[in-house]
Structure formats: structure tokens, C-alpha cells
């Protein structure tokens, strides 16, 4: 199956270059395209991204993560739609695991994994709490990390894509809840993505951890996010 790699980006000129270099370095033969969705940026995100070969930049004027994801969905040509964030640094084994898992198990419609932070070194208790939080998958089988997942195009088509009424918090859990009605979600801890911990650094661990946990619970239980307001963190 061919892969479309989709990267939403709002004012990410400082990060998008590093993100794209890592993705291109590890690109497999079945990576059909890389799409950067310039989500109403006012900086040089589009200029930096368009300087890379095999990268297509599309513009989405409606600001919001789900609007950017949906635009990528509409633009993409691949059988598998892989979504990562603009502040990520893809590990060398990421595409290998992606191809391995979808090749060996046709029942999988969505693959996701945890974050590893390259610029944030939390104390041991925070590391353990973050790692334990991913174990919710064992109980619910419903877990998708928004900056690190791959979904089959046909499955996403069946649920109508992303819910654009959700701007930020809970958007990945909303996807997980709805996509789980169509097929199997697989969450693997070795399918990790290196990302920035800038939100932890900006807002503090207690606030960020609590906000994400509550919004996960609210989406799974009440089918809607708890928080609608969010702050853009651009360090």
C-alpha cells in the first residue's frame, strides 16, 4: 500500500525543516508523497517546506488542527494516510514498523504509538506517569496520538474524515472512538515519535497532563471534548 505523509503546520518555520529532513531520510519506496498543510501560517512555514524535494505544500485558510488534517485527507492519494506533527523528528525505524504491521494484519485500520521528547527531560515520576498513561489502550483499545498515527484511507472515508468542530483538545480521541467502530486500532510502544515537549515547558506538566487526561475521558465517555479553548505554543 502506498503512503501519504501529511504534516499540518501553523507557524512552524523553526521546526518544519528538521521534521522534513528526518522524514525524507527514512522514506521507503512506497512513500508516494509528503503533504505539508500550511494552516493559515503568517511566517515562512510554506517557504521552508516548499524548498524540499518531493514535498507538496497546500494551503488551508481555516485555522484549526482538524481543518488541517481534513485538508490533508482530501488532498492525499495514498492508501495509508500517515499523520505527524511539524515539531517531530521521525526515528529511523518508523516506516519499517508501519509497513510491517499493515502488511501482516489486514484487520488493522489504524496504527499509533507514544511520544518521546527530545527537548524535555522530566523527572522519573513524570516519565513513569506518561508511560503508564498509554496503558489505557489495554483497557479500551481506543487510543490514537494525534502527532503519530496512520489510518487506512477507506476507513477514514467511512467515518467522513475528521470532526472540524473540534479545534484541538480531544481531536485524536474523537477520531479513535469513531474509527474503532470500523476496525482495529493497534497501539505499539515501539512505534514512537520523537517530538517537542514545548507545551510541557510552556504550561507545566500538571496542567498539560490533567487537561489531556480529562479530554480523553470526556471523549470516550461523553463523545465530546471538555475544553474548547487552547493556546498555541510556538517556541
C-alpha positions as CSV (number, residue, x, y, z in Angstrom):
1,X,0.0,0.0,0.0
2,X,1.2,3.5,-0.9
3,X,1.7,6.0,1.9
4,X,0.8,9.7,2.0
5,X,2.6,11.5,4.8
6,X,0.6,14.5,6.0
7,X,2.0,17.3,8.2
8,X,-0.3,20.1,9.5
9,X,1.7,23.2,10.2
10,X,0.8,26.5,11.7
11,X,3.7,29.0,12.1
12,X,6.3,26.2,12.2
13,X,9.2,27.7,10.3
14,X,11.6,26.8,13.1
15,X,10.7,23.1,13.2
16,X,9.3,22.1,9.8
17,X,12.8,21.8,8.1
18,X,14.1,19.3,10.7
19,X,10.9,17.4,10.5
20,X,11.0,17.0,6.8
21,X,14.7,16.1,6.7
22,X,14.1,13.2,9.1
23,X,11.1,12.0,7.1
24,X,12.9,12.2,3.8
25,X,16.0,10.4,5.2
26,X,13.9,7.4,6.2
27,X,11.4,7.4,3.3
28,X,10.6,3.9,2.0
29,X,9.8,3.1,-1.7
30,X,6.1,3.1,-1.1
31,X,6.0,6.7,0.3
32,X,4.0,8.3,-2.5
33,X,4.0,11.9,-1.3
34,X,4.6,14.3,1.6
35,X,2.0,16.9,2.0
36,X,2.6,19.9,4.3
37,X,-0.7,21.6,5.1
38,X,0.1,25.3,5.7
39,X,-2.7,26.1,8.2
40,X,-3.1,29.9,7.9
41,X,0.6,30.5,8.8
42,X,1.9,34.0,8.9
43,X,5.6,33.1,9.0
44,X,7.8,31.3,6.4
45,X,6.5,27.8,7.0
46,X,5.4,27.4,3.4
47,X,8.7,28.8,2.0
48,X,10.8,26.4,4.1
49,X,8.6,23.4,3.3
50,X,8.4,24.0,-0.4
51,X,12.2,24.1,-0.6
52,X,12.3,20.4,0.0
53,X,12.1,17.9,-2.9
54,X,9.0,15.7,-3.1
55,X,7.2,17.9,-0.7
56,X,3.9,19.5,-1.7
57,X,2.5,22.4,0.2
58,X,-1.2,23.1,0.3
59,X,-3.0,26.0,2.0
60,X,-5.8,25.6,4.4
61,X,-7.2,29.1,5.4
62,X,-9.4,27.8,8.3
63,X,-7.2,27.7,11.3
64,X,-7.5,24.6,13.4
65,X,-5.8,21.2,13.6
66,X,-8.8,19.2,12.4
67,X,-9.3,21.5,9.4
68,X,-5.6,21.0,8.5
69,X,-5.9,17.2,8.9
70,X,-9.1,17.2,6.8
71,X,-7.5,19.2,4.1
72,X,-4.6,16.7,4.0
73,X,-7.1,13.8,3.8
74,X,-8.8,15.4,0.8
75,X,-5.5,16.1,-1.0
76,X,-3.8,12.8,-0.3
77,X,-3.6,10.0,-2.9
78,X,-2.2,7.1,-0.7
79,X,-3.9,4.0,0.6
80,X,-2.4,4.8,4.0
81,X,-2.5,8.3,5.4
82,X,0.2,8.9,8.0
83,X,-0.1,12.0,10.2
84,X,2.8,13.5,12.1
85,X,3.3,17.0,13.7
86,X,5.6,19.7,12.4
87,X,7.7,19.6,15.5
88,X,8.5,15.9,15.3
89,X,11.8,14.1,14.4
90,X,10.9,10.7,12.9
91,X,13.0,7.8,14.2
92,X,14.7,5.6,11.5
93,X,12.5,2.5,12.2
94,X,9.1,4.3,12.0
95,X,8.3,3.5,8.4
96,X,9.6,-0.1,8.8
97,X,7.1,-0.8,11.6
98,X,4.3,0.9,9.7
99,X,4.8,-1.4,6.6
100,X,5.4,-4.4,8.8
101,X,2.2,-4.1,10.7
102,X,-0.1,-3.3,7.9
103,X,1.4,-6.0,5.7
104,X,0.9,-8.8,8.2
105,X,-2.5,-7.9,9.6
106,X,-5.2,-6.7,7.2
107,X,-7.7,-6.2,10.1
108,X,-5.7,-3.2,11.3
109,X,-7.2,0.1,10.1
110,X,-5.2,2.5,12.4
111,X,-1.8,2.3,13.9
112,X,-0.5,4.7,16.6
113,X,2.2,4.9,19.2
114,X,3.6,7.2,22.0
115,X,5.7,10.3,22.1
116,X,9.4,10.5,23.1
117,X,10.5,14.1,23.9
118,X,13.8,15.3,22.5
119,X,13.9,18.7,24.3
120,X,12.1,17.9,27.6
121,X,13.7,15.8,30.4
122,X,11.0,15.2,33.0
123,X,11.8,13.7,36.4
124,X,11.4,10.0,36.8
125,X,7.9,10.1,38.3
126,X,6.7,12.1,35.3
127,X,8.3,9.7,32.9
128,X,6.6,6.8,34.6
129,X,3.2,8.6,34.6
130,X,3.5,9.4,30.9
131,X,4.4,5.8,30.1
132,X,1.6,4.4,32.3
133,X,-0.9,6.7,30.7
134,X,-0.5,4.8,27.4
135,X,-1.7,1.6,29.1
136,X,-5.2,2.9,28.8
137,X,-5.1,1.2,25.4
138,X,-5.1,-2.2,27.1
139,X,-8.4,-1.4,28.7
140,X,-10.2,0.5,26.0
141,X,-8.5,-0.5,22.7
142,X,-9.2,3.1,21.8
143,X,-6.1,5.3,21.7
144,X,-4.6,7.5,18.9
145,X,-1.9,10.0,19.4
146,X,-2.5,12.9,17.1
147,X,1.0,13.6,16.0
148,X,1.8,9.9,15.4
149,X,-0.7,7.8,13.6
150,X,-1.5,6.0,10.4
151,X,-5.0,5.3,9.1
152,X,-6.3,3.5,6.1
153,X,-8.0,5.9,3.6
154,X,-11.0,3.7,3.2
155,X,-11.6,3.6,6.9
156,X,-11.4,7.4,7.2
157,X,-13.8,7.7,4.3
158,X,-16.3,5.6,6.1
159,X,-16.4,7.9,9.0
160,X,-16.4,11.1,7.0
161,X,-12.9,12.2,7.9
162,X,-12.2,14.5,10.9
163,X,-14.6,16.4,13.0
164,X,-13.8,20.0,12.2
165,X,-16.0,21.3,15.0
166,X,-13.1,20.2,17.3
167,X,-10.2,22.6,17.1
168,X,-7.6,21.0,19.3
169,X,-8.2,19.1,22.5
170,X,-9.8,15.7,22.1
171,X,-9.5,15.6,18.3
172,X,-7.4,12.4,18.3
173,X,-9.6,10.6,20.8
174,X,-12.7,11.6,18.8
175,X,-11.0,10.0,15.7
176,X,-10.1,6.9,17.8
177,X,-13.7,6.5,19.1
178,X,-15.3,6.8,15.7
179,X,-12.7,4.8,13.7
180,X,-12.9,1.9,16.3
181,X,-16.4,1.3,15.0
182,X,-14.9,0.4,11.6
183,X,-12.0,-1.8,12.6
184,X,-9.0,-2.5,14.7
185,X,-6.7,0.2,16.3
186,X,-3.2,-1.1,17.1
187,X,-1.1,0.9,19.6
188,X,2.6,-0.1,19.8
189,X,5.0,1.4,22.2
190,X,8.0,0.8,19.8
191,X,6.1,2.8,17.2
192,X,7.1,6.0,18.9
193,X,7.6,9.5,17.5
194,X,10.2,11.9,18.8
195,X,8.5,15.3,19.4
196,X,9.0,18.6,21.2
197,X,7.9,18.9,24.8
198,X,7.4,22.6,24.4
199,X,3.8,22.5,25.7
200,X,5.1,20.9,29.0
201,X,7.8,23.5,29.1
202,X,5.4,26.4,28.5
203,X,2.4,25.4,30.6
204,X,3.8,23.0,33.1
205,X,3.4,19.2,33.5
206,X,0.5,19.2,35.9
207,X,-1.7,21.4,33.7
208,X,-0.9,19.7,30.5
209,X,-1.2,16.1,31.8
210,X,-4.5,16.9,33.6
211,X,-6.0,18.6,30.5
212,X,-5.2,15.8,28.1
213,X,-6.4,13.1,30.6
214,X,-9.7,14.8,31.2
215,X,-10.3,15.4,27.5
216,X,-9.6,11.7,26.7
217,X,-12.1,10.7,29.4
218,X,-14.7,13.1,28.2
219,X,-14.4,12.0,24.6
220,X,-14.6,8.3,25.4
221,X,-17.5,8.8,27.9
222,X,-19.5,11.7,26.5
223,X,-18.3,11.8,22.9
224,X,-17.2,15.4,23.1
225,X,-14.1,17.3,24.4
226,X,-14.2,19.0,27.7
227,X,-12.1,22.0,26.7
228,X,-12.7,24.1,23.5
229,X,-10.1,26.8,24.2
230,X,-6.4,26.2,23.6
231,X,-3.2,28.1,23.4
232,X,-0.8,27.9,20.5
233,X,2.7,27.2,21.8
234,X,5.4,28.2,19.4
235,X,8.9,28.2,20.9
